[in-house]
Amino acid sequence: MKKRILSVLLAVVLLLSLLPLSFAGADGASYYDGNTDSYLYNEPRLGIVICRQMNVRDRAATSGATLGQIRNGQPVKIMGTSRDGNFYALDLESCGITNQGAGAVGFAKASLIKMDPEFIATTKLTNLYATPWTTELKNGEQTGRFFLMLGQYNNWYAVQAMETSPGTAFIRTGDVGQYSPYYAMYVVTWDSPAYDGNTWAQIAAVKRFSVGRLMNVGSDYTLLLFNEGKNNEYSAWIPNLYVAPIIN
């Protein structure tokens, strides 16, 4: 009888050892995946690259082989994190890297990616400052522009600068509108031409990180409504290559 009970207990232990280890981390519920030696989220997360150029590697170390490079502003699908949390596990197809097969995962430094990006809009002619404690300007922006928010420091928002070079700039919180849920809102991921749907003449040049409401999707272009509710509201078709949903 004792041997039978012991056999049952060993079988239960063995079964449990084969199940994925789950835990609720700061970034959501995850489970350990032995194939990638990382913790994968139950649901993938959306991220945006916030450096000029980012290496995607075959393992969670800077010594890992480079599988490809992706640029500032590109959206990526975050599948999980490395065991130490310093790297994100990325769906390679979302990085434009397709030679590793469907479902393949690569790794990039977590500090180079903004997870679950939030965008804020300026409400008046707004200056971008190089630091939150000096008057040194980084560059200026027009009313109603959207910015990828990186963080908040007292009365300042840290945002992704986009006019001259990738990097951080600071906006006074009083120059920014309230958050909105951005239902059906999409972001332009790179400087892009915009076209009129009737004549297909170029009507504007839309800068990366501009946000618009989704109106229609074609085989090669997406129709977005920009500056919604403002006097300078307009709609334009953007190449699909440069359009990604804010919320995945």
Secondary structure as UniProt FT lines:
FT   HELIX           2..18
FT   STRAND          22..25
FT   TURN            26..27
FT   STRAND          28..33
FT   TURN            34..37
FT   STRAND          38..49
FT   STRAND          53..57
FT   TURN            62..63
FT   STRAND          66..71
FT   TURN            72..73
FT   STRAND          75..82
FT   TURN            83..84
FT   STRAND          87..91
FT   HELIX           92..95
FT   TURN            99..100
FT   TURN            102..103
FT   STRAND          105..109
FT   HELIX           110..112
FT   STRAND          113..115
FT   STRAND          118..122
FT   STRAND          126..129
FT   TURN            132..133
FT   STRAND          137..141
FT   TURN            143..144
FT   STRAND          146..153
FT   TURN            154..155
FT   STRAND          156..161
FT   STRAND          167..172
FT   HELIX           173..175
FT   TURN            183..184
FT   STRAND          185..188
FT   STRAND          192..195
FT   TURN            197..199
FT   STRAND          202..206
FT   TURN            208..209
FT   STRAND          211..217
FT   STRAND          221..226
FT   TURN            228..229
FT   TURN            231..232
FT   STRAND          234..239
FT   HELIX           240..242
FT   STRAND          243..245
//
